[in-house]
Amino acid sequence: MASQIKCITKPNAHSSHEAITHVGGARSNGGYFYITRTECANDIRTNRESYFVQVGNDKVDVIAYEKGGVWYIKTKPDSTLRDNLLSLPPC
């Protein structure tokens, strides 16, 4: 089962130009996590763990992508134009 990301950390929480540095949330086994964006991306890329964000009644999967040699995370496209990760509260 997938782990739910419930919060994010950015250097400046109000900046739309800075990347997420850490994510936190609940593991499927009931435990909690707070990991770096890179750890999260590596989990996804190696199929070690999958992640999702709860948006209303919907679960939106988190995916990893590479840009300029750096790995980032974002949610799969859904009915909103915005990345659902950026709507989460700060950790």
Buried (B, 14 or more C-beta within 10 A) or exposed (E): EBBBBBBBBBEEEEEEEEEBEBBBBEEEEEEEBEBEBBBBBBBBEEEEBBBBBBBEEEEBEBBBEEEEEEBBBBBEEBEEEEBBBEEBEEB
